[in-house]
Amino acid sequence: MDIPALKLDLVQKILNMKNPSLLFKINNILQKEEEKDWWDQLPREVQDSIFEGIQDIEGGKIFTHNQVIQEAKQKYGF
C-alpha cells in the first residue's frame, strides 16, 4: 500500500470509529508528532556553542567551581 492509499484508509477508519478514547489517543499521537523539539528552535550559533562546550568537557578542558573562585579572588582581590 502506498502512502496516499494508506492516508485514505486511515481517514476512513477514523471516520467510522466509535470509540472516543481511541480517537483521543490518535489525536494525542498526532499532536506530539507536530510539536517541535526545543533544540531545533535554538539558533545555529547557540547549538554550535553547546557542542563546543561538550567537546571541551570531553577533552578535559574544564575548571572546577573552586578553581574559578580562587582565580577570581586572585584577580579581583576579594
Order of alpha helices (4+ residues) and beta strands (2+ residues): alpha-alpha-alpha-alpha-alpha
